């Protein structure tokens, strides 16, 4: 299976809500969507602030060779 399908199947309501919000070009930082997103993230037990840090650590580091 593809990774995006695995993630979508874990939280189908949140995934479909995000798709609908994207299609309607809704701003996720405005109420009532902001509240719904916050509640959905809390209920799923995700750590929003930690997600970007993991990707940064896994990225290749640049080095200079003289």
Secondary structure as UniProt FT lines:
FT   HELIX           3..10
FT   HELIX           12..23
FT   TURN            24..25
FT   TURN            28..29
FT   TURN            31..32
FT   HELIX           33..44
FT   HELIX           48..58
//
